[in-house]
Amino acid sequence: MLFMLLFLLPYSKKQNPITFKNCAENRFNLDEFEPFSRLLERDLSLNPTLAPLYRRFGNSFWENLELWVMPPNVVKHIVDNSWVLSPIYGLIKANACIPYAPIDWREPYKDKSLFDFWKNHIRNLSEKLLKGKWLVPFVSKRYLSLFDISSAEGIVKFEYYRKEAKVKNPQKHYAYTLRYIAEKNIDLFQLHRINFYDYKVHEVVDKEKEKLVILKSEGKYEL
């Protein structure tokens, strides 16, 4: 049986104030969230001009993913099989056109933070989003808690070790992992094939409804 991988990608408060002339306005990707997203976008965006999310976001993950130089079929693979967390949109696609709005999840909205506001809505939609899929979260535990992950078939986690020391900030490593999976069309049963720079899969630990992929590097390259 072929299980789909669903990638959960991180938000970036660091954003690039750029404009794309031919950017389509396809930023409201979930009908259930659109009314909230329109209000939040109106109130919180600092500039109405648009740019694709993958060019707008400027943190380490998005800068190293370099979606803008990938072949169209690889971009489509990532867009179709992932959601990006956002304090304005809740969940949005990586190619959606969005305005400049470098806000924090702690921003208040209706007497609560945006994080707490979206938690209720995202958890209520978890079964629709996750049923029949293996979730691959490239986000921290805090943001994974926005979901009811019991609806998923399972979860795939990654750990990275450089010269036996665990990598504490794996944002770049997450980006390279996602790139490899998309470029090579890796499925749930091919996770052992992942490699980039001198990182290779040391072990895939199978637990109940969880796979832990451990990658190790000899430290030949500085990421």
C-alpha positions, 0 to 999 in steps of 0.5 A: 500500500502506498502512503502519501507523505504530507509535509508541514513547513515553517513560517518565517517572520523574516520576510522580503519586501519584494513585489512580483507583477504577475503574481496571482491572488491564490492565497486563500487555499482553504475555504474554511479559513478564508473568512478569517484570513481575509480579515487578518490580512487586511489588518496585519499586512504592511504592504498590499503588493504581492509575492510568492510565499517561497520568495517572500519568506526569508528564514534559513529554511526557505533561503536554503530550499531555493524553490525558485530554481527547482524544475516545475515538476519538483515545485509541483510535488512540494506544493501539492504535498505540503502546507505552510503554517502562517499566523495570518492564513493558518495553513497556506500553499508554498506558491501562494501570493501574499503581501508583506506581513512580518508578524509574530504568532504572539500577535494578539487577535480577539483577546488571544494570540494568533497561535491560540486563535488558529489552534482551535481551527487547525485542530478541527480540520486535522482529520480532513487534512491528515487522514490517510497520510504520514505527516512529516513536520519540519517544524518544532513540537510547539507548532506541531501541537496545533494539530491533532496528529492522531488523525494521521497514519503516522509521523516521520521525524528527522534527527541530524548528527554532525561528528556525533553531536546532534544538530540543534537548529536543523532548518537548513537540514530540513530544507535539504531533506525536503529537496532530496525527497521531492527531486528523487520522489522518495516515498515512505519506504525509501527514506533510507536513500536520503543523502545530501552533502555528506549526510547519510541515513544511519538508521530508520527507527520504526515505532508504533505510528512513527518513523525516526530517520537518523542522519549522520555526517562526518562534518566535511561540510559546514551547513 
